[in-house]
Amino acid sequence: ARWLLYILHHKPLKEMIRITYFICWLTIKTASAFGQEETKTEILTLGNNPVFVVDSQRIAKSDLSKYKPDSIALVFVMYDTSAMKIYGKDGKDGAVVIETRSFARRKFVSFLRNASRQYDSLYSILGNDTSFVYILNNKVQSGNYEGNLSSINEDLFINLTVLTKDQLEIQYNIKGKEYGISIRSTRPKNLSSGDNNL
């Protein structure tokens, strides 16, 4: 399965353009977060009845309209064989797996707490991560970044370093945050690259 641009079939043109633009933006944004200098977005289509999954729950295609673009963190598209390995015959037309920002946040916080004792200890003391700024491969994360961090798993994760307020200001010119969570990770192999598909 690869990060791909997906155009929903049988949608009004305006809606198709909106969805196409949004997924293209997510693809480029995620690739950039992992230190990829150049990306390309491939346009492929799924069958007429792909499986739709939001936050690990299968939904009907009609339910997609309930989700606003700015609530979505991650869109992952699987085609035929890859989808059938997970969803059986239902996946013969492919699958679109979506994570909302809130789901992606819970997922990456849980992963980082298990991956780093230092992060877990700090999170336990503070009870949340509102005083943190996340930095992925030396790129400061802002805006809709949850999908970037949610993509990290134990195969990609290298290490995590907690930076102090002073270190944040000196190294990244960031003020107003108490801690920097600097994460090093390898790039997911399913990101599209300008040179090849990694």
C-alpha positions in Angstrom: 0.0 0.0 0.0 1.3 3.5 -0.8 0.4 7.1 0.0 -1.7 8.1 -2.9 -4.1 10.7 -4.2 -7.6 9.3 -4.2 -10.5 10.8 -6.1 -13.9 9.6 -4.9 -16.1 8.3 -7.6 -19.6 9.7 -8.3 -19.2 12.9 -6.3 -20.1 16.4 -7.6 -17.1 18.1 -9.2 -16.8 20.7 -6.3 -16.6 17.9 -3.7 -14.2 15.9 -5.8 -11.8 18.9 -6.1 -12.0 19.6 -2.4 -11.2 16.0 -1.4 -8.5 15.7 -4.1 -6.8 18.9 -2.8 -7.1 17.8 0.8 -5.5 14.4 0.3 -2.8 15.8 -1.9 -2.0 18.3 0.9 -1.9 15.5 3.5 0.5 13.5 1.3 2.9 16.3 0.7 2.8 17.5 4.3 3.5 14.1 5.8 6.4 13.5 3.3 7.9 16.8 4.2 7.7 16.1 7.9 9.9 13.0 7.4 12.6 15.1 5.7 11.7 14.3 2.2 12.7 17.1 -0.1 10.5 16.3 -3.1 7.2 14.4 -3.4 5.0 13.3 -6.2 1.4 12.4 -5.9 0.0 9.6 -8.0 -3.5 9.6 -9.2 -5.1 6.2 -9.1 -8.7 5.2 -8.7 -10.3 2.5 -6.6 -13.1 0.2 -7.5 -16.7 1.3 -7.1 -17.1 -0.1 -3.6 -14.0 0.3 -1.5 -13.9 -0.3 2.2 -13.9 2.9 4.3 -12.4 2.9 7.8 -12.4 5.9 10.2 -10.5 5.5 13.5 -10.4 1.7 13.1 -14.2 1.5 12.5 -15.7 0.6 9.2 -18.2 3.2 7.9 -20.5 3.7 5.0 -19.3 5.8 2.1 -22.2 8.2 2.8 -20.8 8.9 6.3 -17.7 10.5 4.9 -19.5 13.8 4.6 -19.8 13.9 8.4 -16.0 14.6 8.7 -14.6 18.1 8.1 -11.2 18.2 6.3 -9.5 20.0 9.2 -10.5 17.1 11.5 -8.6 14.6 9.4 -5.0 13.8 10.3 -4.2 10.9 8.0 -5.5 9.2 4.8 -4.1 5.9 3.8 -5.2 4.2 0.6 -4.8 0.5 -0.2 -5.5 -1.2 -3.5 -7.0 -4.6 -4.2 -4.4 -7.2 -3.0 -3.2 -5.2 0.0 -6.8 -4.4 1.0 -7.9 -8.0 0.6 -5.2 -9.2 2.9 -6.9 -7.2 5.7 -10.6 -7.0 4.7 -11.0 -10.2 2.7 -13.3 -10.2 -0.3 -14.8 -6.8 0.9 -11.4 -5.3 0.0 -11.4 -6.3 -3.7 -12.1 -2.6 -4.7 -9.5 -1.3 -2.2 -9.7 0.5 1.1 -9.5 4.0 2.4 -8.2 4.2 6.0 -8.7 7.6 7.7 -7.5 8.8 11.1 -9.0 11.8 12.8 -6.8 14.2 14.6 -8.0 13.2 18.0 -7.6 9.5 17.3 -4.1 10.1 15.8 -3.1 12.1 18.9 -4.2 9.3 21.3 -2.3 6.9 19.1 1.0 8.7 19.0 0.9 9.7 22.7 0.4 6.1 23.6 3.2 5.0 21.4 5.7 7.6 22.7 4.8 6.8 26.3 5.7 3.2 25.7 8.8 4.1 23.6 10.4 6.6 26.0 10.5 6.5 29.8 11.5 10.1 29.9 8.4 11.1 27.8 6.1 8.9 29.8 7.4 10.3 33.1 7.0 13.9 32.0 3.5 13.2 30.5 2.4 11.5 33.7 3.5 14.5 35.9 1.9 17.1 33.6 -1.2 15.1 32.7 -1.2 16.3 29.1 1.1 17.6 26.3 -0.1 21.2 26.0 3.3 22.6 27.1 5.1 20.4 24.5 6.2 21.3 21.1 7.0 18.3 18.9 10.0 18.2 16.5 10.2 15.4 14.0 13.6 15.0 12.3 14.5 18.6 13.1 11.2 19.9 11.7 9.0 21.7 14.2 5.5 20.3 14.0 2.6 22.8 13.9 -1.0 23.0 12.7 -2.4 19.6 11.6 0.6 17.5 12.5 -1.0 14.6 14.3 -0.9 12.3 11.3 2.9 12.8 11.0 3.5 11.5 14.5 0.8 8.9 14.3 2.7 7.3 11.3 5.6 6.5 13.6 5.9 2.9 14.8 8.5 0.8 16.5 10.1 -0.1 13.1 10.5 3.6 12.2 11.3 5.1 15.6 14.9 5.8 16.4 15.0 7.9 19.5 13.3 10.7 21.5 15.0 13.5 23.4 13.3 16.0 25.7 14.5 19.5 25.3 14.3 22.2 28.0 12.7 25.6 27.5 16.2 27.2 27.0 17.2 24.5 24.5 14.1 25.2 22.5 14.8 28.9 22.3 18.4 28.5 21.4 18.1 25.7 18.9 14.7 26.5 17.3 13.9 30.0 18.4 10.7 28.7 20.0 9.1 30.6 22.9 6.1 29.9 25.0 6.6 26.2 25.4 8.2 24.4 28.4 9.5 21.3 26.6 10.5 20.2 23.2 9.9 16.6 22.2 12.5 15.9 19.6 11.9 12.7 17.7 14.1 10.9 15.2 12.5 8.5 12.8 13.2 6.9 9.5 10.8 7.7 6.7 7.9 5.4 6.1 8.5 3.2 3.0 5.0 3.9 1.8 5.7 7.6 1.2 5.9 8.7 -2.5 9.2 10.2 -3.4 10.1 12.4 -6.3 12.7 9.9 -7.4 11.1 6.5 -6.4 8.5 5.0 -4.2 10.1 4.4 -0.8 
